[in-house]
Amino acid sequence: METLITLPWVDWGMGSVLIGVFAVVVFVMVFIVLGMMKSKKKAKKSEAEETE
């Protein structure tokens, strides 16, 4: 029974790496979405200028 208590249930090194990778992916996706939002605003403005 004592051997079950001493077994590591969590690999902190791999868990930390996975959390870091997840955070980087989230930040990249946020910047991509923000870039797309800004480019759409510019495209709408340029379309409006062309119709005038």
N, C-alpha and C positions, 0 to 999 in steps of 0.2 A: 504493500500500500504506500510505503514511503517513496517508492520510485515514481509514482504518479505525481506526487507533490513537487519533486525536483525537476520534472520535465519542463522545459521552456514552452509555453503555450503561444508566445508571440516572438517573432523575429523582428526586433526593433530596427535593425539596420535596413532590412528589405522594406519594412513598413514606411520608414522615413523616406526612402528613395521613391517609393510609389506615391506618397503624398506630395513630394516635391515635383515629380513628373506631372501629376494631376494638376498642381497649381500652375505650372508653366503652360500646360495645354489650355487651361481656362483663361489665363492672361492673353495668350496668343489669339484665342477665339474672340475674346472681348475686343481686342484691337482690330481684328479683321472686321467685326461687325461695325465698330465705330467708323472705320475707313469706308465701308460700304455705305453707311448712312451719309457721311460727308460727301462722297462722290455722287450719290443720288441727288442731293441738294444742289450741287453744282450743275448736274445734268439738267435738272428741272429749270434752273435759272437760264441756262444757255438755250434750252428749247423755247422758253418764254421770250427771250431776246430775238430769236430767229423769226418768230411769228409776228413781231411788231414791225 
